[in-house]
């Protein structure tokens, strides 16, 4: 996966907030992130970005909300 414009943001440009996770979920995310050479924070951001894009909720996403709703019904 290539470097996108979101990867070029400075740390000061990002919104920070506390997130509480079940230790089991955190451990799984940590192993997954390590396997893809990302930090846990980077992995969470990557997963959220993918989910938003798949749902058509990310600005500039190719999919429309109608397509996303249709895809969700098929699950």
C-alpha positions, 0 to 999 in steps of 0.5 A: 500500500502506497503513501497517501496524503493522510500519511503526510500529516504532522503529528500536531495536525492530528486530533488526539483523544483517549481510547480505552480498549479491552487488553485482549483487543489491544494485544491482538492489535499490537501483534497485527501492527507489529506484523505490518510494521506499524504502531498500534496507533497507526494500525487503529487509524489504518483500520478506521480509514479502511472501514470509513472508505468501505462505508463510503463515509470518508470525504473523497471516497468513490462509493456513495452512501447508497452503495455502502448501504447496499453492501451492508445489506448483503453482509 
